[in-house]
């Protein structure tokens, strides 16, 4: 192998090593910033002491949704079951209450948006099944 090729390989290996070290340093810095921003978010949480309440509302086809109020004003209007296609709400008022309280808990923890996933609905035991299947 001639000298030019060897020098070229050494330069490439050195550049790759430096790039990897820079990437590791960058990721470590971002991880630290993320942890610090999370801690600051906890300290500056404007919802921690807010008066958060919910009310159950009627939804299409004899189902239920909810409103979450902050300090007496509607903060979240959820007339249908979140992440479920369609316009129907929850099958029971109790199911709507569980999810409304779950969303309030997320809000108190400053988790925004306080969205709800299918897995979370399932873990709350409120995942909607078709009414025909319940008969």
N, C-alpha and C positions, 0 to 999 in steps of 0.2 A: 504494500500500500504506500502511495506516495505521501509526502508530508502535507500537502494541501488537503487531501482527503481526511487524514488523521486530525488535523487542526479543525477542519469543518465539523467532524463528529464531536470533538471535545467542546466546541462552541455550542453546538446543538444540545448536547447533554447539559452543559452549564446553564444555558438559557431555559431549558425545560425545568431544571431543578429550581432556578430562581423563580420561574413562573409558578411552580407548585408551592413554594414557600410563601410567595405573595398571596396566593389564593387562600392558603391555610390561615395566614395572618388576617386577611380581609374577612373571612368567615368567622374567625374568632372575635374580631372587633364588632361585627354585626350582631353576633350572638350576645355579646355583652351589652350592646346598645338596646337590643330587644328586651333583655332582662331588666335593664334600667328603666325603659319606657313602660314596661308592665308594672314595675314597682311604683313609678310616678303616677300611672293611671289609677292604681289603687288608692294612692294618697289624694288624688285630685278627683275622685269619683263624685260627680254631682248628683248621682242618683241614690247614693248610700242612705241618705236621711230623708229622701223625698217621700211624700205620702203617696204610695202606690196601692191602688185598689182595683178590683175588677167587677164587672157586672156581666151576667149571662144574657145574651140576646137571642132572639129567634132567627133561624136561618131557613132556607127553602126545605120543603118536604119534611116538616116537623123535626128538624135538626137544630143544633145550637152552636152559636159562636160566642165571642166575648169582646168586650171593650176593656181596655186597661186605661185607667185614669191616673194622671199624675197631678197631685194637688187639686183634684176636682175637675180637671179638664181632660178630655179624651186624648190619650197619647198614642194608643194603638187601637185601631178598629179592625177586628178579625171576624168577619161574618161567615167565613167558610173555614174548613179544616186546612191548615197550612200544609204545603207540599203534596197534597192529594188533588189530583185533577178533578175539576167540576166545581159546582157552586154550593154543594151541601156542606153543612157543618158536622158537628159531632153527634153521635146517636143519642147521647144522654147529657143532661146538664152536668152531671158529675164528671164526665170526660172533659167537657169544656172547662170546668173549674180546675181540673188537674193541670191542663195545658196552660191556662191563664196564670196559675200560680207558678208554674215552671218558668214562664216568660218573665214574670215579675222577679223571680229569683235571679235569672240571668241579668236582668236590668240592674238589680241591686249590686251585682258583681261587676258592672260596667262592661258587660259583654255585648258588643254592638256589631251588627244588628242582632237583636235577641231572637234570631231565627230558630226554627225547630226542624229537625231532620226526621226522616222516616224512622231511622233507628231510635231516635229519642221518643217519638210517638209510640213505637213498639215497646220500649222500656217502661213507658208510663202506663202501658196496658190500654191505650186508647186508639190503636190503629184501626181505622175504619174497615169494616167488611160490608159487603152488600147486604142490604136489608133482607133480600130474598134468602140469603144464606142463614139468616137468624131465625127464620120461620120454621 
